[in-house]
Each structure stands twice: as C-alpha cells, then as structure tokens.
C-alpha cells in the first residue's frame, strides 16, 4: 500500500474523531477549532504539493517558501489546541 493511499485512508478516522469531539460538551471550543484547523492544513498542503511538483518538479518539502507557508496552518492549529486546553485547565482550577 502506498503512502498516498495510507494518507487518504487516515482521513476517515480523523473525520470520525472530529465528529465525536464536536458533540462532546467537554471539548474546549478553541481546541475544537484547532483540530478542525488541521483539516485546513491538509486542504492547503495537497494543492501546494501538486503545485511544487508541477511548477518546480520537486516535492513540497524541497520548496522552502511553499512548504513553510503550508506549515503555518499546522502551527496555528496546534496553537489553538494548546491554548484551548490551557484555558480549560485554568477554568477547572478556578472552580476547585
């Protein structure tokens, strides 16, 4: 099985994860937005990878400006996840 096939198949469990956490009353909203932001990252990375291959004849990882631009979305998503959980922990501590 190719890595592209595994990548495509990995979206289904992740979509299931998003479906379940979207219905959870315990999931911090900001973290939820961060997890959804990961889909934005994937949505940006795929066309960026295609552009790198067609325009430069290289993999996305070899075109620094394009790769860095795509990685910004993953970084922002991760920040949202962490800040959301940090806020939730602070709120729980304040209740105690």
DSSP file (Angstrom, degrees, kcal/mol; ACC not computed):
  #  RESIDUE AA STRUCTURE BP1 BP2  ACC     N-H-->O    O-->H-N    N-H-->O    O-->H-N    TCO  KAPPA ALPHA  PHI   PSI    X-CA   Y-CA   Z-CA
    1    1 A X              0   0    0      0, 0.0     2,-0.1     0, 0.0     0, 0.0   0.000 360.0 360.0 360.0 134.5    0.0    0.0    0.0
    2    2 A X     >  -     0   0    0      1,-0.1     4,-2.2     4,-0.0     5,-0.2  -0.323 360.0-116.3 -79.5 162.0    1.4    3.4   -1.0
    3    3 A X  H  > S+     0   0    0      1,-0.2     4,-2.3     2,-0.2     5,-0.1   0.821 116.6  57.1 -67.1 -29.6    1.9    6.3    1.4
    4    4 A X  H  > S+     0   0    0      2,-0.2     4,-2.4     1,-0.2    -1,-0.2   0.902 106.9  48.1 -66.2 -40.4   -0.6    8.3   -0.6
    5    5 A X  H  > S+     0   0    0      2,-0.2     4,-2.6     1,-0.2    -2,-0.2   0.923 112.0  49.0 -65.2 -44.7   -3.2    5.6    0.0
    6    6 A X  H  X S+     0   0    0     -4,-2.2     4,-1.9     1,-0.2    -2,-0.2   0.902 110.4  51.8 -61.9 -40.2   -2.5    5.5    3.7
    7    7 A X  H  X S+     0   0    0     -4,-2.3     4,-0.6     2,-0.2    -2,-0.2   0.937 111.2  46.7 -60.7 -47.1   -2.7    9.2    3.9
    8    8 A X  H >< S+     0   0    0     -4,-2.4     3,-0.9     1,-0.2     4,-0.4   0.908 113.1  49.0 -62.9 -42.0   -6.1    9.2    2.2
    9    9 A X  H >X S+     0   0    0     -4,-2.6     3,-0.9     1,-0.2     4,-0.7   0.805 100.9  65.1 -68.3 -28.4   -7.4    6.4    4.4
   10   10 A X  H 3X S+     0   0    0     -4,-1.9     4,-1.5     1,-0.2    -1,-0.2   0.712  88.1  70.3 -69.3 -18.0   -6.2    8.2    7.5
   11   11 A X  H <X S+     0   0    0     -3,-0.9     4,-2.7    -4,-0.6    -1,-0.2   0.853  90.0  61.2 -66.0 -33.0   -8.7   11.0    6.9
   12   12 A X  H <> S+     0   0    0     -3,-0.9     4,-2.0    -4,-0.4    -1,-0.2   0.933 105.5  43.4 -64.9 -47.5  -11.7    8.7    7.7
   13   13 A X  H  X S+     0   0    0     -4,-0.7     4,-2.5     1,-0.2    -1,-0.2   0.894 114.8  52.0 -63.3 -35.6  -10.7    8.0   11.3
   14   14 A X  H  X S+     0   0    0     -4,-1.5     4,-2.6     2,-0.2    -2,-0.2   0.908 108.1  50.1 -67.1 -40.3   -9.8   11.7   11.8
   15   15 A X  H  X S+     0   0    0     -4,-2.7     4,-2.2     2,-0.2    -1,-0.2   0.886 110.6  50.8 -62.9 -38.0  -13.2   12.7   10.5
   16   16 A X  H  X S+     0   0    0     -4,-2.0     4,-2.3     2,-0.2    -2,-0.2   0.910 108.9  51.3 -63.6 -42.7  -14.8   10.3   12.9
   17   17 A X  H  X S+     0   0    0     -4,-2.5     4,-2.6     1,-0.2     5,-0.3   0.928 110.8  48.4 -57.8 -47.2  -12.7   11.8   15.7
   18   18 A X  H  X S+     0   0    0     -4,-2.6     4,-1.8     1,-0.2    -1,-0.2   0.885 109.0  53.8 -62.3 -38.7  -13.9   15.3   14.7
   19   19 A X  H  X S+     0   0    0     -4,-2.2     4,-0.8     2,-0.2    -1,-0.2   0.935 112.5  43.5 -61.5 -46.3  -17.5   14.1   14.6
   20   20 A X  H >X S+     0   0    0     -4,-2.3     3,-0.8     1,-0.2     4,-0.5   0.921 114.9  46.7 -68.6 -44.2  -17.3   12.7   18.2
   21   21 A X  H 3< S+     0   0    0     -4,-2.6     3,-0.5     1,-0.2     6,-0.3   0.782 104.7  62.7 -72.3 -22.6  -15.4   15.6   19.7
   22   22 A X  H 3< S+     0   0    0     -4,-1.8    -1,-0.2    -5,-0.3    -2,-0.2   0.792 106.7  45.3 -67.8 -25.9  -17.8   18.1   18.1
   23   23 A X  H << S+     0   0    0     -3,-0.8     2,-0.3    -4,-0.8    -1,-0.2   0.522  91.2 103.5 -93.8  -7.5  -20.6   16.5   20.1
   24   24 A X     <  -     0   0    0     -4,-0.5     3,-0.3    -3,-0.5    -3,-0.0  -0.594  57.9-156.8 -79.3 133.4  -18.7   16.5   23.3
   25   25 A X  S    S+     0   0    0     -2,-0.3    -1,-0.1     1,-0.2    -4,-0.0   0.589  92.4  60.3 -80.3 -11.5  -19.7   19.1   25.9
   26   26 A X  S    S+     0   0    0      2,-0.1     2,-0.4     3,-0.0    -1,-0.2   0.644  77.8 100.7 -92.0 -16.2  -16.3   18.7   27.5
   27   27 A X  S    S-     0   0    0     -3,-0.3     2,-0.1    -6,-0.3    58,-0.0  -0.567  79.6-119.9 -74.1 122.5  -14.2   19.7   24.4
   28   28 A X     >  -     0   0    0     -2,-0.4     4,-2.4     1,-0.1     3,-0.2  -0.411  17.4-132.5 -61.0 134.1  -12.9   23.3   24.7
   29   29 A X  H  > S+     0   0    0      1,-0.2     4,-2.4     2,-0.2     5,-0.2   0.886 104.9  52.8 -56.6 -43.3  -14.3   25.2   21.7
   30   30 A X  H  > S+     0   0    0      1,-0.2     4,-1.7     2,-0.2    -1,-0.2   0.896 110.3  47.7 -63.4 -39.7  -10.9   26.8   20.9
   31   31 A X  H  > S+     0   0    0      2,-0.2     4,-2.4     1,-0.2    -1,-0.2   0.890 108.6  54.9 -66.5 -39.0   -9.2   23.3   20.8
   32   32 A X  H  X S+     0   0    0     -4,-2.4     4,-2.3     1,-0.2    -2,-0.2   0.919 106.7  50.7 -59.6 -43.3  -12.0   22.1   18.6
   33   33 A X  H  X S+     0   0    0     -4,-2.4     4,-2.0     1,-0.2    -1,-0.2   0.881 108.9  53.0 -61.5 -37.0  -11.3   24.9   16.2
   34   34 A X  H  X S+     0   0    0     -4,-1.7     4,-1.0     2,-0.2    -2,-0.2   0.906 107.6  49.6 -64.1 -42.2   -7.7   23.8   16.3
   35   35 A X  H  X S+     0   0    0     -4,-2.4     4,-0.6     1,-0.2     3,-0.5   0.890 112.3  47.9 -65.6 -37.5   -8.5   20.2   15.4
   36   36 A X  H >X S+     0   0    0     -4,-2.3     4,-1.1     1,-0.2     3,-1.0   0.838 102.7  64.5 -68.1 -31.7  -10.6   21.4   12.5
   37   37 A X  H 3X S+     0   0    0     -4,-2.0     4,-2.3     1,-0.3    -1,-0.2   0.784  89.6  66.7 -61.4 -26.6   -7.7   23.7   11.5
   38   38 A X  H 3X S+     0   0    0     -4,-1.0     4,-2.2    -3,-0.5    -1,-0.3   0.865  97.5  53.5 -61.8 -34.8   -5.7   20.5   10.9
   39   39 A X  H <X S+     0   0    0     -3,-1.0     4,-2.8    -4,-0.6    -1,-0.2   0.875 105.7  53.0 -66.0 -36.1   -8.1   19.8    8.0
   40   40 A X  H  X S+     0   0    0     -4,-1.1     4,-2.0     2,-0.2     5,-0.2   0.927 107.2  52.6 -62.2 -43.5   -7.4   23.3    6.7
   41   41 A X  H  X S+     0   0    0     -4,-2.3     4,-2.7    32,-0.2    -2,-0.2   0.931 111.2  45.6 -56.4 -47.3   -3.7   22.4    6.8
   42   42 A X  H  X S+     0   0    0     -4,-2.2     4,-2.1     1,-0.2    -1,-0.2   0.917 111.1  53.5 -62.7 -42.7   -4.4   19.2    4.8
   43   43 A X  H  X S+     0   0    0     -4,-2.8     4,-0.7     1,-0.2    -1,-0.2   0.800 114.8  40.9 -63.4 -29.0   -6.5   21.2    2.4
   44   44 A X  H  X S+     0   0    0     -4,-2.0     4,-1.8    -3,-0.2    -2,-0.2   0.843 112.0  55.2 -84.2 -37.3   -3.7   23.7    1.8
   45   45 A X  H  X S+     0   0    0     -4,-2.7     4,-2.7    -5,-0.2     5,-0.2   0.874 101.1  57.4 -67.4 -38.8   -0.9   21.1    1.7
   46   46 A X  H  X S+     0   0    0     -4,-2.1     4,-2.1     1,-0.2    -1,-0.2   0.964 111.8  39.0 -61.8 -54.1   -2.4   19.0   -1.1
   47   47 A X  H  X S+     0   0    0     -4,-0.7     4,-2.7     1,-0.2    -1,-0.2   0.872 115.2  54.8 -65.2 -32.2   -2.6   21.7   -3.7
   48   48 A X  H  X S+     0   0    0     -4,-1.8     4,-2.4     2,-0.2    -1,-0.2   0.901 108.6  48.8 -64.7 -39.0    0.7   23.2   -2.5
   49   49 A X  H  X S+     0   0    0     -4,-2.7     4,-2.0     2,-0.2    -2,-0.2   0.891 111.5  48.7 -65.6 -40.1    2.3   19.7   -3.1
   50   50 A X  H  X S+     0   0    0     -4,-2.1     4,-2.8    -5,-0.2     5,-0.3   0.920 111.6  49.8 -65.3 -43.3    0.7   19.5   -6.5
   51   51 A X  H  X>S+     0   0    0     -4,-2.7     4,-3.1     1,-0.2     5,-0.6   0.915 109.7  51.3 -61.2 -43.9    2.0   23.0   -7.4
   52   52 A X  I  X>S+     0   0    0     -4,-2.4     6,-1.7     1,-0.2     4,-1.5   0.902 113.6  45.0 -60.5 -41.0    5.5   22.1   -6.2
   53   53 A X  I  X5S+     0   0    0     -4,-2.0     4,-0.7     4,-0.2    -2,-0.2   0.925 120.4  38.2 -69.8 -45.1    5.5   19.0   -8.4
   54   54 A X  I  <5S+     0   0    0     -4,-2.8    -2,-0.2     2,-0.2    -3,-0.2   0.934 126.1  33.9 -73.5 -47.2    4.1   20.7  -11.5
   55   55 A X  I  <5S+     0   0    0     -4,-3.1    -3,-0.2    -5,-0.3    -2,-0.2   0.873 136.7  18.5 -80.5 -38.7    5.8   24.0  -11.3
   56   56 A X  I  <<S-     0   0    0     -4,-1.5    -3,-0.2    -5,-0.6    -2,-0.2   0.575  90.5-127.7-110.0 -13.7    9.2   23.0   -9.8
   57   57 A X  S  <<S+     0   0    0     -5,-0.7     2,-0.3    -4,-0.7    -4,-0.2   0.779  75.0 107.4  68.7  25.9    9.4   19.3  -10.4
   58   58 A X  S    S-     0   0    0     -6,-1.7    -1,-0.3    -9,-0.1    -2,-0.2  -0.821  77.0 -95.0-129.4 165.7   10.1   18.8   -6.7
   59   59 A X    >   -     0   0    0     -2,-0.3     3,-1.6    -3,-0.1     4,-0.4  -0.487  41.5-110.6 -75.4 155.3    8.4   17.5   -3.6
   60   60 A X  G >  S+     0   0    0      1,-0.3     3,-1.9     2,-0.2     7,-0.4   0.878 116.2  62.2 -54.3 -41.3    6.7   20.1   -1.4
   61   61 A X  G 3  S+     0   0    0      1,-0.3    -1,-0.3     6,-0.1     7,-0.0   0.713  99.2  56.7 -61.3 -20.2    9.3   19.6    1.3
   62   62 A X  G <  S+     0   0    0     -3,-1.6     2,-0.8     1,-0.2    -1,-0.3   0.531  91.9  73.1 -90.3  -6.6   12.1   20.8   -1.1
   63   63 A X    <>  -     0   0    0     -3,-1.9     4,-3.1    -4,-0.4     3,-0.3  -0.850  68.5-167.6-109.8  95.0   10.4   24.2   -1.8
   64   64 A X  H  > S+     0   0    0     -2,-0.8     4,-3.1     1,-0.2     5,-0.3   0.869  80.2  47.1 -55.2 -49.1   11.0   26.1    1.4
   65   65 A X  H  > S+     0   0    0      1,-0.2     4,-1.6     2,-0.2    -1,-0.2   0.877 118.1  42.6 -65.2 -36.2    8.7   29.1    0.9
   66   66 A X  H  > S+     0   0    0     -3,-0.3     4,-1.9     2,-0.2    -2,-0.2   0.907 116.3  47.1 -75.4 -42.8    5.8   26.9   -0.2
   67   67 A X  H  X S+     0   0    0     -4,-3.1     4,-2.4    -7,-0.4    -2,-0.2   0.918 112.9  49.4 -64.7 -43.9    6.4   24.3    2.5
   68   68 A X  H  X S+     0   0    0     -4,-3.1     4,-1.3    -5,-0.3    -1,-0.2   0.887 108.4  53.8 -62.6 -39.5    6.7   27.0    5.2
   69   69 A X  H  X S+     0   0    0     -4,-1.6     4,-0.6    -5,-0.3    -1,-0.2   0.891 111.2  45.2 -62.0 -39.9    3.5   28.6    4.0
   70   70 A X  H >X S+     0   0    0     -4,-1.9     3,-1.0     1,-0.2     4,-0.8   0.894 108.5  56.8 -70.2 -39.2    1.6   25.4    4.3
   71   71 A X  H 3X S+     0   0    0     -4,-2.4     4,-2.5     1,-0.3    -1,-0.2   0.738  90.7  73.2 -66.6 -22.2    3.2   24.6    7.7
   72   72 A X  H 3X S+     0   0    0     -4,-1.3     4,-2.6     1,-0.2    -1,-0.3   0.892  94.1  54.0 -56.7 -39.3    1.9   27.9    9.1
   73   73 A X  H <X S+     0   0    0     -3,-1.0     4,-1.9    -4,-0.6    -1,-0.2   0.874 108.5  47.7 -65.9 -37.0   -1.6   26.4    9.1
   74   74 A X  H  X S+     0   0    0     -4,-0.8     4,-2.5     2,-0.2    -1,-0.2   0.905 111.4  51.2 -69.0 -40.4   -0.5   23.4   11.1
   75   75 A X  H  X S+     0   0    0     -4,-2.5     4,-2.3     2,-0.2    -2,-0.2   0.932 110.8  47.7 -61.5 -46.4    1.3   25.7   13.6
   76   76 A X  H  X S+     0   0    0     -4,-2.6     4,-2.2     1,-0.2    -1,-0.2   0.895 111.3  51.5 -62.1 -40.1   -1.8   27.9   14.0
   77   77 A X  H  X S+     0   0    0     -4,-1.9     4,-2.1     1,-0.2    -2,-0.2   0.926 110.0  48.9 -61.8 -45.1   -3.9   24.8   14.5
   78   78 A X  H  X S+     0   0    0     -4,-2.5     4,-2.4     1,-0.2    -2,-0.2   0.889 109.1  52.8 -63.3 -39.3   -1.6   23.4   17.2
   79   79 A X  H  X S+     0   0    0     -4,-2.3     4,-2.9     1,-0.2     5,-0.3   0.921 108.6  50.3 -62.0 -43.7   -1.6   26.8   19.0
   80   80 A X  H  X S+     0   0    0     -4,-2.2     4,-2.3     1,-0.2    -2,-0.2   0.902 110.4  50.0 -61.8 -41.4   -5.4   26.8   19.1
   81   81 A X  H  X S+     0   0    0     -4,-2.1     4,-2.1     2,-0.2    -2,-0.2   0.948 114.7  43.3 -62.1 -48.4   -5.5   23.3   20.5
   82   82 A X  H  X S+     0   0    0     -4,-2.4     4,-2.6     1,-0.2    -2,-0.2   0.928 115.1  47.5 -66.1 -46.1   -2.9   24.1   23.2
   83   83 A X  H  X S+     0   0    0     -4,-2.9     4,-2.4     1,-0.2    -1,-0.2   0.899 111.2  52.9 -64.0 -39.6   -4.5   27.4   24.2
   84   84 A X  H  X S+     0   0    0     -4,-2.3     4,-1.8    -5,-0.3    -1,-0.2   0.923 112.7  42.8 -61.4 -45.3   -8.0   25.9   24.3
   85   85 A X  H  X S+     0   0    0     -4,-2.1     4,-2.4     2,-0.2    -1,-0.2   0.871 111.8  54.9 -70.2 -35.5   -6.9   23.1   26.7
   86   86 A X  H  X S+     0   0    0     -4,-2.6     4,-2.3     1,-0.2    -2,-0.2   0.912 108.8  48.5 -62.9 -41.4   -4.8   25.5   28.8
   87   87 A X  H  X S+     0   0    0     -4,-2.4     4,-2.4     2,-0.2    -1,-0.2   0.901 110.4  51.4 -63.6 -40.4   -7.9   27.7   29.2
   88   88 A X  H  X S+     0   0    0     -4,-1.8     4,-2.3     2,-0.2    -2,-0.2   0.904 109.7  49.2 -64.6 -40.7  -10.0   24.7   30.2
   89   89 A X  H  X S+     0   0    0     -4,-2.4     4,-2.4     2,-0.2    -1,-0.2   0.924 111.1  50.0 -63.9 -43.9   -7.4   23.6   32.8
   90   90 A X  H  X S+     0   0    0     -4,-2.3     4,-2.1     1,-0.2    -2,-0.2   0.898 110.6  50.1 -60.8 -40.7   -7.4   27.2   34.3
   91   91 A X  H  X S+     0   0    0     -4,-2.4     4,-1.5     2,-0.2    -1,-0.2   0.903 110.5  49.3 -65.5 -41.1  -11.2   27.2   34.4
   92   92 A X  H  X S+     0   0    0     -4,-2.3     4,-1.2     1,-0.2    -2,-0.2   0.901 111.3  49.5 -64.5 -40.0  -11.2   23.8   36.2
   93   93 A X  H  < S+     0   0    0     -4,-2.4    -1,-0.2     1,-0.2    -2,-0.2   0.869 108.1  54.0 -66.2 -35.8   -8.6   25.0   38.7
   94   94 A X  H  < S+     0   0    0     -4,-2.1    -1,-0.2     1,-0.2    -2,-0.2   0.823 107.0  51.4 -68.3 -30.9  -10.7   28.2   39.3
   95   95 A X  H  <        0   0    0     -4,-1.5    -1,-0.2     1,-0.2    -2,-0.2   0.780 360.0 360.0 -73.8 -27.2  -13.8   26.1   40.1
   96   96 A X     <        0   0    0     -4,-1.2    -1,-0.2    -3,-0.2    -2,-0.2   0.465 360.0 360.0 -76.7 360.0  -11.8   24.0   42.7
